[in-house]
């Protein structure tokens, strides 16, 4: 199956304050046929959910919308575009390669693969932000590594929620989700272990 034409980047505006649930690398049905019930429980009460890619079956976006009762935006990960002979995810209005959220004066960018440090011979942080988000952002939300992370890199907050189903690429088990709370232009980010 050919890879569908996907939008490179979408932009959305949301009001401050907002509580955003972060999830990534659900790998359904590869890691697990369904999300753990604890995933939905952890995300109850958020205003928006961002999925950092590699859902593999985009029905995950529907489940999150239905069970949590909030909008869900995703980005296409390498596993959603057929890597390792996986099924190619169909085009979906919630699934470009990159997302930009404008919340007051804050810019938040989400893409699947975004390192949290300089990589020798690779693009700089500014070059990466320009490519993915059309300019600098205050916060980058990413996935891909399955490793939870909240880290400042040259004045930019990089947040990776890890994986709720396949943490650290180990065995299928309960993993992590993340949160971003924006209130009066101030960002608070944290990771929660599912129990």
C-alpha positions in Angstrom: 0.0 0.0 0.0 1.3 3.4 -0.9 1.9 6.0 1.8 -1.0 8.5 1.6 -0.3 12.2 1.0 -0.1 13.7 4.5 0.0 17.2 5.6 3.4 18.3 6.9 2.1 20.5 9.7 -1.2 21.6 11.2 -1.7 24.6 13.6 -4.3 24.9 16.3 -5.2 27.5 18.9 -6.4 26.7 22.4 -7.2 28.8 25.5 -5.0 29.2 28.6 -5.5 27.6 31.1 -5.4 24.0 29.6 -4.4 20.6 30.9 -3.0 18.4 28.1 -2.6 14.6 28.4 0.4 13.2 26.5 0.7 9.7 25.1 2.9 8.0 22.5 4.0 4.7 21.1 0.9 2.7 21.9 1.8 0.1 19.2 -1.7 -1.4 19.0 -2.0 -4.3 18.3 1.7 -5.1 18.2 2.3 -4.4 21.9 -1.2 -5.1 23.0 -4.6 -5.5 21.4 -6.1 -2.6 23.5 -4.8 0.1 25.8 -4.7 -0.7 29.5 -7.7 0.6 31.4 -5.3 2.5 33.6 -4.4 4.6 30.6 -7.9 6.1 30.3 -8.1 6.5 34.0 -4.9 8.5 34.1 -6.1 10.8 31.3 -9.5 11.6 32.8 -10.0 15.3 33.4 -7.6 16.6 30.7 -8.9 19.1 28.2 -6.9 17.7 25.2 -4.8 14.6 24.4 -1.7 14.7 22.2 -0.5 11.4 20.7 3.1 11.5 19.7 2.9 8.9 17.0 3.3 5.2 16.5 -0.3 4.3 17.4 0.0 1.7 14.5 -3.8 1.4 14.4 -5.4 4.9 14.4 -8.4 3.5 16.2 -6.4 4.4 19.3 -7.3 8.0 18.6 -11.0 7.1 18.5 -10.7 5.2 21.7 -9.1 8.1 23.5 -11.7 10.6 22.2 -14.5 8.3 23.2 -13.3 7.2 26.6 -11.8 10.5 27.7 -14.4 12.8 26.1 -11.9 15.3 24.7 -10.3 16.1 21.4 -7.2 14.1 20.4 -4.5 15.2 18.0 -1.7 13.0 16.8 1.3 12.9 14.6 2.4 10.2 12.2 5.3 8.1 13.4 7.6 5.9 11.5 5.5 2.9 12.5 2.4 4.5 11.1 4.0 4.9 7.7 4.8 1.2 7.2 8.3 0.8 8.7 9.2 -2.9 9.4 6.4 -4.0 7.1 3.7 -2.6 9.3 0.4 -1.5 7.9 0.3 2.1 6.6 -2.1 4.2 8.6 -4.8 5.9 6.4 -4.8 9.6 6.1 -6.8 11.2 8.9 -7.5 14.9 9.7 -5.9 14.3 13.2 -2.7 12.9 11.8 -0.2 15.2 10.0 3.6 14.7 10.5 3.8 17.7 12.8 1.4 19.8 15.0 1.8 23.3 16.4 -0.4 24.5 19.2 -0.8 28.2 20.0 -1.8 28.8 23.6 -1.7 32.4 24.5 1.9 33.5 23.7 3.2 30.0 23.9 4.0 27.8 20.9 4.0 24.0 21.5 5.3 21.7 18.7 4.7 18.0 18.4 6.5 15.5 16.2 7.3 11.9 16.5 11.1 11.8 16.5 12.9 14.8 18.2 16.1 14.3 20.1 16.6 15.9 23.5 20.3 16.8 22.9 22.8 17.7 20.2 23.7 14.9 17.8 27.0 15.2 16.1 26.6 15.9 12.4 22.9 16.5 12.7 20.7 19.5 12.5 20.8 22.0 15.4 17.9 22.6 17.7 16.9 25.8 15.8 17.1 24.0 12.4 14.9 21.1 13.7 12.3 23.5 15.1 12.3 25.4 11.8 11.8 22.2 9.8 9.1 20.7 11.9 7.3 23.7 13.4 8.1 26.6 11.0 10.1 28.4 13.8 11.0 28.3 17.4 8.6 26.7 20.0 8.7 26.9 23.7 7.8 23.2 24.2 8.5 20.1 22.0 6.3 17.0 22.5 7.8 13.9 21.0 7.7 10.1 21.1 9.7 7.4 19.4 12.1 6.4 22.2 9.5 4.9 24.6 11.6 6.5 27.3 9.8 9.2 29.4 11.6 12.5 29.6 11.1 16.1 30.8 14.2 18.1 29.9 15.3 21.6 29.1 17.5 21.9 26.0 18.8 25.4 25.2 15.8 27.1 26.6 13.2 24.7 25.0 11.3 22.2 27.1 11.4 18.7 25.5 8.8 16.2 26.8 8.5 12.6 25.8 5.7 10.7 27.6 7.3 7.3 27.0 4.9 4.4 26.1 1.9 3.2 28.1 2.1 -0.3 26.6 5.7 -0.9 25.7 7.9 1.1 28.0 11.6 1.4 27.2 11.1 -1.1 24.3 11.1 -3.9 26.8 8.1 -6.3 27.4 4.5 -5.4 27.1 3.6 -3.9 30.5 2.1 -0.8 32.0 4.2 2.2 31.2 3.8 5.9 31.3 1.8 8.9 30.2 2.7 12.6 30.5 1.0 15.9 31.2 1.4 19.6 30.2 -0.4 22.2 32.3 -0.4 25.7 30.9 -1.7 28.4 33.3 -1.1 32.1 32.8 1.6 31.4 30.3 3.5 29.1 32.7 4.2 25.5 31.7 4.4 22.6 34.1 5.2 19.1 32.7 5.4 15.8 34.4 5.3 12.0 33.7 3.0 9.5 35.5 3.6 5.8 35.8 0.4 3.8 35.2 -0.7 1.6 38.1 
